[in-house]
Amino acid sequence: MFSENARPVAWPLFFFYFFFCALVGVMMPYISMYYKSIGLTASEIGRLMSTFTLSGILVPHFWGWLTAKIGLPKRILQLAILGCFIALIPFNWNQQFETLWLLTCSMALFYSALIPMTDSLAVRSIRKLDVPYTRLRVGGSIGYVFAVAGAGFLIEHFGISVVIPIMTAFAALTVVTAFFIKEQPYEIQTQKATTSFFTLLKNPEALLFFSLAFLAFMSHAPFNVFFAVHLSNAGYSGQNIGLLMALGVVIEILLFLFFGNTIKRFDVVHLIVLCFVCGIVRWFLVGWFASVVWVLIFTQLLHSITFALFHMVSIEQIRRLFPERYAGQGQAMYSAFAIGLGGGLGMVITGYLWEWIGGPWVFTAAGCISALALTLLLISQRR
């Protein structure tokens, strides 16, 4: 998989992605089921889950500044994952909402910056090696599939209480792996800028892109927070929920690995239209036909379009809209505004709506957000 000279650099990064995304693969689908089992309300669950996403608005910028100041990205990454692990340990014996909220805030200060920091370190580490970034990043997708399916099996046999111990174990393995990553010095830009980042940001095309990305991640909020709960309410076992979650990520892996260059042959507007049309269909079917297995399988296949394809198009759009000097800031804005603010607000709103109108109507609302994004895009093209 990796050449002999690349292995000392590539394998530690591969396994770091594997174990960290395994942690995410347990937390994102199942921790809401655990919270429900200890008596938390849907609005409380939504507020807890949104903390991780909302922290992504500002926290990655602090860690990026600290990395640039110190110049040792591996040490900063080790500090962040160690802090995440230490903050996670008390979750094993605390079940009060107020305490969990404080612990979640503490964990989010470290957790939210890990993937951007790892991506940045990985790209710098392989720049002189014949290793594509996707070959490292696929380790994370494999870890997610392994964890989401394995945790579903364990929940089926030992109960929902195993979620926090499994998360703690994966966090510990991620800490260990971080100490095998090779250090890569941080390069500081010294070139004088000919234009500013905010000038590029005010471009109408950039504003439209970030608005659409905001709505796209907001529409995924019910899926990220309550999909497992929704399927559990529909009568699915923990093992079946895990397999269904894994199916969507397997298709995502195939798209990332084999169709990265193919999307450049198509018009970006047509691809984004496809993403939002599939989003409308997906969320409506999940909301009202979750009890029909083949329909649910079909909606999980659509995950490769509503999430993976949109993310691929987004990365390409950032590369095109922001020159190399501002690519990092463009990626940070995408993470902060779209994933952080859009996804975080969506999670908070989802929590309250779940209590007021129920699961089917919440997913219908997600479909309406996709329809709003599609309408905005089509109006912009007419103008």
Secondary structure as the mmCIF struct_conf table of DSSP 4:
data_model
#
loop_
_struct_conf.conf_type_id
_struct_conf.id
_struct_conf.beg_label_comp_id
_struct_conf.beg_label_asym_id
_struct_conf.beg_label_seq_id
_struct_conf.end_label_comp_id
_struct_conf.end_label_asym_id
_struct_conf.end_label_seq_id
TURN_TY1_P TURN_TY1_P1 GLU A 4 ALA A 6
HELX_RH_AL_P HELX_RH_AL_P1 ARG A 7 SER A 37
TURN_TY1_P TURN_TY1_P2 ILE A 38 GLY A 39
HELX_RH_AL_P HELX_RH_AL_P2 ALA A 42 LEU A 54
HELX_RH_3T_P HELX_RH_3T_P1 SER A 55 ILE A 57
TURN_TY1_P TURN_TY1_P3 LEU A 58 LEU A 58
HELX_RH_AL_P HELX_RH_AL_P3 VAL A 59 ILE A 70
HELX_RH_AL_P HELX_RH_AL_P4 PRO A 73 LEU A 88
HELX_RH_3T_P HELX_RH_3T_P2 ILE A 89 TRP A 93
HELX_RH_AL_P HELX_RH_AL_P5 PHE A 97 TYR A 111
TURN_TY1_P TURN_TY1_P4 SER A 112 ALA A 113
HELX_RH_AL_P HELX_RH_AL_P6 LEU A 114 SER A 125
TURN_TY1_P TURN_TY1_P5 ILE A 126 ASP A 130
HELX_RH_AL_P HELX_RH_AL_P7 TYR A 133 PHE A 158
HELX_RH_3T_P HELX_RH_3T_P3 ILE A 160 VAL A 162
HELX_RH_AL_P HELX_RH_AL_P8 VAL A 163 ALA A 178
TURN_TY1_P TURN_TY1_P6 PHE A 179 PHE A 180
BEND BEND1 ILE A 181 ILE A 181
HELX_LH_PP_P HELX_LH_PP_P1 LYS A 182 GLU A 183
HELX_LH_PP_P HELX_LH_PP_P2 PRO A 185 GLN A 189
BEND BEND2 GLN A 191 GLN A 191
HELX_LH_PP_P HELX_LH_PP_P3 LYS A 192 ALA A 193
BEND BEND3 THR A 194 THR A 195
HELX_RH_AL_P HELX_RH_AL_P9 PHE A 197 LEU A 201
TURN_TY1_P TURN_TY1_P7 LYS A 202 LYS A 202
BEND BEND4 ASN A 203 ASN A 203
HELX_RH_AL_P HELX_RH_AL_P10 PRO A 204 SER A 219
TURN_TY1_P TURN_TY1_P8 HIS A 220 HIS A 220
HELX_RH_AL_P HELX_RH_AL_P11 ALA A 221 ASN A 233
TURN_TY1_P TURN_TY1_P9 ALA A 234 GLY A 235
HELX_RH_AL_P HELX_RH_AL_P12 GLY A 238 PHE A 258
BEND BEND5 PHE A 259 PHE A 259
TURN_TY1_P TURN_TY1_P10 GLY A 260 ASN A 261
HELX_RH_3T_P HELX_RH_3T_P4 THR A 262 ARG A 265
BEND BEND6 PHE A 266 PHE A 266
HELX_RH_AL_P HELX_RH_AL_P13 VAL A 268 TRP A 288
TURN_TY1_P TURN_TY1_P11 ALA A 290 SER A 291
HELX_RH_AL_P HELX_RH_AL_P14 VAL A 293 LEU A 301
TURN_TY1_P TURN_TY1_P12 LEU A 302 LEU A 302
HELX_RH_AL_P HELX_RH_AL_P15 HIS A 303 HIS A 303
HELX_RH_PI_P HELX_RH_PI_P1 SER A 304 LEU A 309
HELX_RH_AL_P HELX_RH_AL_P16 PHE A 310 LEU A 321
BEND BEND7 PHE A 322 PHE A 322
HELX_RH_3T_P HELX_RH_3T_P5 GLU A 324 TYR A 326
HELX_RH_AL_P HELX_RH_AL_P17 ALA A 327 MET A 333
HELX_RH_PI_P HELX_RH_PI_P2 TYR A 334 GLY A 342
HELX_RH_AL_P HELX_RH_AL_P18 GLY A 343 ILE A 357
HELX_RH_AL_P HELX_RH_AL_P19 GLY A 359 ARG A 382
#
